[in-house]
Amino acid sequence: MTEPYDERAARKAYIRRRQTTVFTITAVILVIALVVSCLVSFKVITFESNTKTVAQPNYGQAVPCAAKNADGSAMKWADNNTVPVRVRNGTEFAGLAKAVGEALQDRQFNVVTIDNYPSSKVNRTTIYFGVNAINPAYTLNAYFKDAVMVMDDRQDRLVDVVLGATFNDLNKERDVKKQGDKIKDFEGCKTVDEMNKLGLPKASEHTAVN
């Protein structure tokens, strides 16, 4: 004998099924959102905005053009062993300057001093140089992935590299050689006279190297 159809009970059962389905879907969405949030927080995955920020030449810092041959043609990279370098640690990581200094020595640079920069909160690695070391500074910069070049008022040939938080590793010799044997100017580089008119920052205290 067929039991009588209870519309009220059927409606309640249907509503319970719908609620269970909605709660299940909501729980799944929340779990997925939590997982994605964790992956983004730990940079396992990243999202790129539709508009990409294009890094300006030399990160927007004015930079002099490299010195040229008498006929105006580009000069070759300076020999690494002719570039006197002071490596300075501008981060909180003890021993970083020593490690980078040794790596530069392995690349035949003349590392004359390794010390700490007055600030340990430097963000971007910075290469400081004067008017008589423009090409050597270009040469040193070719080995860094993150450095900005800053010309100051020093008159000697010492080139400072202040390591910042952006430092990761040096370029390998084979990667530098891919750039060719001639120095390539930064786009929009300026003449020395133009740099002087802009005003040069005062060089940090150091023993002159010529």
C-alpha positions in Angstrom: 0.0 0.0 0.0 1.5 3.4 -1.0 2.1 5.8 1.8 0.4 9.2 1.5 2.6 12.0 0.0 3.5 14.6 2.6 4.2 17.8 0.8 5.4 19.6 3.9 8.0 17.0 4.7 9.1 16.9 1.1 9.6 20.6 1.0 11.6 20.5 4.3 13.8 17.8 2.9 14.3 19.8 -0.3 15.3 22.9 1.6 17.7 20.9 3.8 19.4 19.5 0.6 19.7 23.0 -0.8 21.1 24.4 2.4 23.6 21.6 2.5 24.7 22.2 -1.1 25.0 25.9 -0.5 27.1 25.4 2.7 29.3 22.9 1.0 30.0 25.2 -2.0 30.6 28.1 0.3 33.1 26.0 2.4 34.9 24.9 -0.7 35.2 28.5 -2.0 36.5 29.7 1.3 39.1 26.9 1.5 40.3 27.7 -2.1 40.5 31.4 -1.3 42.5 30.6 1.8 44.9 28.4 -0.1 45.4 31.0 -2.9 45.9 33.7 -0.3 48.6 31.7 1.4 50.3 30.9 -1.9 50.3 34.6 -2.9 51.6 35.6 0.6 54.5 33.2 0.3 55.1 34.3 -3.3 54.6 30.8 -4.6 52.3 32.4 -7.2 52.2 36.0 -8.4 49.7 38.1 -10.3 50.9 40.7 -12.8 48.9 43.8 -13.3 47.7 44.6 -16.8 50.0 47.6 -16.8 53.6 46.7 -16.4 56.0 49.3 -14.9 58.9 49.8 -17.2 62.2 50.5 -15.4 63.7 53.7 -16.5 67.4 53.7 -17.7 69.6 53.7 -14.6 66.4 53.6 -12.5 65.7 57.3 -13.4 69.0 58.6 -12.1 71.0 60.9 -14.4 74.1 59.2 -15.6 77.0 60.5 -17.7 77.8 59.0 -21.1 80.9 56.9 -21.3 84.1 58.4 -22.5 84.7 58.0 -26.2 87.7 57.6 -28.5 89.1 60.6 -30.3 87.0 59.9 -33.3 83.8 59.7 -31.2 83.5 55.9 -31.4 82.7 53.8 -28.3 85.6 52.6 -26.2 86.1 49.0 -25.0 85.3 48.0 -21.5 88.0 48.8 -19.0 90.2 45.9 -18.0 88.8 44.7 -14.7 92.2 44.7 -13.0 92.5 48.5 -13.7 89.3 49.3 -11.8 90.0 50.1 -8.1 86.9 49.2 -6.1 85.8 49.8 -2.5 83.0 47.3 -1.6 80.7 48.6 1.2 78.0 46.7 3.0 74.8 48.8 3.2 72.7 45.9 4.6 72.2 44.1 7.9 73.8 40.9 6.5 77.2 40.6 8.1 79.9 39.4 5.8 78.1 40.4 2.6 80.7 42.9 1.5 83.5 40.4 2.1 81.7 37.7 0.0 81.0 40.1 -2.8 84.6 41.6 -2.6 86.0 38.1 -3.0 83.7 37.4 -5.9 84.8 40.6 -7.6 88.5 39.6 -7.0 87.7 36.3 -8.7 86.6 38.4 -11.7 90.0 40.2 -11.6 88.8 43.5 -10.1 91.2 45.5 -8.0 89.4 45.4 -4.7 91.3 47.9 -2.4 88.9 48.1 0.5 86.0 46.2 2.1 84.0 47.9 4.8 80.6 48.9 6.1 78.6 51.8 4.8 77.3 54.2 7.5 73.7 53.1 6.9 72.6 49.5 6.9 69.2 50.4 5.4 70.3 50.9 1.7 67.7 49.6 -0.6 69.2 49.6 -4.1 72.8 48.7 -4.7 74.6 51.9 -5.8 77.9 52.5 -7.7 79.5 55.8 -6.9 82.3 57.2 -9.1 83.8 60.5 -10.3 84.6 62.2 -13.6 87.9 60.3 -14.0 86.3 56.8 -13.5 83.2 56.9 -15.8 84.3 54.0 -18.0 85.5 51.9 -15.0 82.2 52.5 -13.3 80.3 51.3 -16.4 82.5 48.2 -16.4 81.8 47.4 -12.8 78.1 48.0 -13.3 78.0 45.4 -16.0 78.5 42.7 -13.3 75.6 43.8 -11.2 71.9 43.0 -11.9 70.4 45.7 -9.7 72.8 48.6 -9.4 72.2 52.3 -10.0 75.1 54.5 -11.1 75.6 57.8 -9.3 78.3 60.3 -10.3 79.7 62.4 -7.4 82.3 65.1 -7.1 85.4 62.9 -6.4 88.3 63.4 -8.7 90.2 60.2 -8.3 89.6 56.8 -9.9 88.2 54.9 -6.9 84.8 53.3 -7.6 82.5 52.6 -4.6 79.8 49.9 -4.7 77.4 50.1 -1.8 75.5 46.8 -1.5 71.8 47.2 -0.9 68.8 45.0 -0.1 68.1 44.5 -3.8 71.5 42.7 -4.3 71.1 39.0 -5.2 74.1 37.9 -7.2 76.8 39.1 -9.6 76.5 38.5 -13.4 78.7 35.7 -14.7 81.6 36.6 -17.0 79.9 34.9 -20.0 76.7 37.0 -19.5 78.8 40.2 -19.4 80.6 39.2 -22.6 77.2 38.9 -24.4 77.0 42.7 -24.2 79.9 42.9 -26.7 83.3 44.4 -26.2 82.3 48.0 -26.5 80.6 50.1 -23.8 77.0 51.0 -24.5 75.7 54.2 -23.1 72.6 54.4 -21.0 69.6 55.8 -23.0 69.4 59.5 -22.3 72.9 59.8 -20.8 74.3 63.3 -20.3 77.6 65.0 -21.0 79.9 65.7 -18.1 79.1 69.4 -18.4 75.4 68.6 -18.2 76.0 66.5 -15.1 78.0 69.3 -13.4 75.2 71.8 -14.1 72.7 69.4 -12.5 74.9 69.4 -9.4 77.0 66.5 -8.2 76.6 65.0 -4.7 79.6 65.2 -2.4 81.7 62.0 -2.4 81.9 60.0 0.8 85.2 60.2 2.7 87.9 57.9 1.2 91.6 57.6 0.4 92.1 58.8 -3.2 93.2 56.2 -5.7 94.8 57.3 -8.9 
